[in-house]
Amino acid sequence: MEIINARPEHFPQIYSLICELEEASLDRTKLEAVYLQNLADPNIHYLIVLENSEAAGFASVHVQHLLHHAGKIAELQEIVVAESRRGQGLGSLLFSEAEKTARAAGCLQLEVCCNRKRTASHRFYERQGMAASHFKFTEALDGEN
């Protein structure tokens, strides 16, 4: 098993993992366009867990310079472990790699937003040492959720 930076050819497997995370079939064409665009962005880090050339997990770390922090902050936008591989410690390994990525980028803090319905994920983040210190509010601007 290895955790590496994702490449263009990993998209089909990452697409499956993202659909699993979102519990929905998502627009493959739109996701691929965003995926390829983000791969070219040095402030976005896509990490993939590979085992025997198969994706067992995925995480994305987005680095931003935030004025109110007067520095760089990393946000863990997505983290998912294939359902068949959950409970084996891969999530913790992937989270640890996301932390290392954020530190290497010079970030002051790692943040994550998580849907309220994902209570098991909330417990996971707390086990990783994160604190539930913020609320996130959203507004759909395009008629979608």
C-alpha positions as CSV (number, residue, x, y, z in Angstrom):
1,M,0.0,0.0,0.0
2,E,1.2,3.5,-0.8
3,I,-0.1,7.0,-0.6
4,I,0.9,9.1,-3.6
5,N,-0.1,12.4,-5.3
6,A,-2.9,11.6,-7.7
7,R,-2.4,11.8,-11.4
8,P,-4.8,12.2,-14.4
9,E,-5.0,8.5,-14.9
10,H,-6.4,8.0,-11.4
11,F,-9.6,9.9,-12.2
12,P,-11.8,6.8,-12.9
13,Q,-11.1,5.4,-9.5
14,I,-11.3,8.7,-7.7
15,Y,-14.6,9.4,-9.4
16,S,-16.0,6.2,-7.9
17,L,-14.7,7.1,-4.5
18,I,-16.3,10.6,-4.7
19,C,-19.6,9.1,-5.8
20,E,-19.4,6.8,-2.8
21,L,-18.6,9.7,-0.5
22,E,-21.6,11.7,-1.8
23,E,-23.9,8.7,-2.0
24,A,-24.9,9.7,-5.5
25,S,-24.0,9.3,-9.1
26,L,-22.3,12.6,-10.1
27,D,-21.7,14.2,-13.5
28,R,-18.6,12.4,-14.6
29,T,-17.7,15.0,-17.3
30,K,-17.9,18.0,-14.9
31,L,-16.0,16.2,-12.2
32,E,-13.2,15.2,-14.6
33,A,-12.9,18.8,-15.8
34,V,-12.6,20.1,-12.2
35,Y,-10.2,17.2,-11.3
36,L,-7.8,18.0,-14.2
37,Q,-8.0,21.8,-13.5
38,N,-7.2,21.2,-9.8
39,L,-4.3,18.9,-10.6
40,A,-2.6,21.8,-12.2
41,D,-3.1,24.1,-9.2
42,P,-0.1,24.0,-6.9
43,N,-2.3,24.9,-3.9
44,I,-4.5,21.8,-4.3
45,H,-3.1,18.4,-3.3
46,Y,-4.9,15.2,-4.3
47,L,-3.7,12.1,-2.3
48,I,-4.7,8.6,-3.3
49,V,-4.1,5.4,-1.4
50,L,-3.2,2.6,-3.8
51,E,-3.0,-1.0,-3.1
52,N,-2.2,-3.4,-5.9
53,S,-3.0,-0.5,-8.3
54,E,-6.5,-0.1,-6.9
55,A,-7.6,3.0,-5.1
56,A,-8.5,2.3,-1.5
57,G,-8.9,6.0,-0.5
58,F,-8.6,9.6,-1.5
59,A,-8.2,13.0,0.1
60,S,-7.9,16.5,-1.2
61,V,-6.1,19.3,0.6
62,H,-6.7,22.9,-0.5
63,V,-4.3,25.6,0.7
64,Q,-5.4,29.2,0.9
65,H,-3.9,32.4,2.2
66,L,-6.6,33.7,4.6
67,L,-6.5,37.3,5.7
68,H,-8.1,36.7,9.1
69,H,-5.4,34.1,9.9
70,A,-2.6,36.2,8.4
71,G,-1.3,33.0,6.8
72,K,-1.9,29.8,5.0
73,I,-4.7,27.5,6.1
74,A,-5.3,24.0,4.6
75,E,-8.8,22.6,4.2
76,L,-9.4,19.0,3.9
77,Q,-12.2,19.1,1.3
78,E,-12.7,15.4,0.7
79,I,-11.5,12.3,2.4
80,V,-13.0,8.9,1.7
81,V,-12.0,5.3,2.1
82,A,-13.6,2.7,-0.1
83,E,-16.5,1.0,1.8
84,S,-14.8,-2.4,1.5
85,R,-11.7,-1.1,3.2
86,R,-13.2,0.9,6.1
87,G,-12.3,0.0,9.6
88,Q,-8.7,-0.9,8.7
89,G,-6.9,2.3,9.7
90,L,-6.6,3.7,6.1
91,G,-8.6,6.8,7.0
92,S,-6.2,7.6,9.8
93,L,-3.2,7.1,7.5
94,L,-4.7,9.3,4.9
95,F,-5.6,12.0,7.4
96,S,-2.0,11.9,8.7
97,E,-0.7,12.3,5.2
98,A,-3.1,15.3,4.7
99,E,-1.6,16.8,7.9
100,K,1.9,16.3,6.6
101,T,1.0,17.9,3.3
102,A,-0.5,20.9,5.1
103,R,2.6,21.3,7.3
104,A,4.9,21.0,4.3
105,A,3.0,23.8,2.6
106,G,3.6,26.0,5.7
107,C,0.0,26.0,6.9
108,L,-1.0,27.3,10.3
109,Q,-4.1,25.1,10.6
110,L,-5.9,22.2,9.0
111,E,-9.7,22.6,8.7
112,V,-12.5,20.3,7.6
113,C,-16.2,20.9,6.9
114,C,-18.5,18.0,7.3
115,N,-22.1,17.5,6.7
116,R,-24.2,17.3,9.9
117,K,-25.6,13.9,8.9
118,R,-22.1,12.3,8.9
119,T,-21.9,11.7,12.6
120,A,-19.5,8.8,12.2
121,S,-17.2,11.2,10.3
122,H,-17.5,13.7,13.2
123,R,-16.2,11.1,15.6
124,F,-13.4,10.2,13.2
125,Y,-12.2,13.8,13.1
126,E,-12.4,14.1,16.8
127,R,-10.3,10.9,17.2
128,Q,-7.7,12.6,14.9
129,G,-7.5,15.4,17.4
130,M,-9.7,18.0,15.7
131,A,-12.1,20.2,17.6
132,A,-15.6,21.1,16.4
133,S,-15.1,24.9,16.8
134,H,-17.0,26.4,13.9
135,F,-20.3,26.3,12.0
136,K,-20.5,26.4,8.2
137,F,-23.4,28.1,6.5
138,T,-24.2,27.6,2.9
139,E,-26.5,29.1,0.2
140,A,-27.1,27.4,-3.2
141,L,-26.5,30.0,-5.9
142,D,-27.2,27.8,-8.9
143,G,-30.4,26.0,-7.8
144,E,-28.4,22.9,-6.7
145,N,-27.6,21.8,-3.2
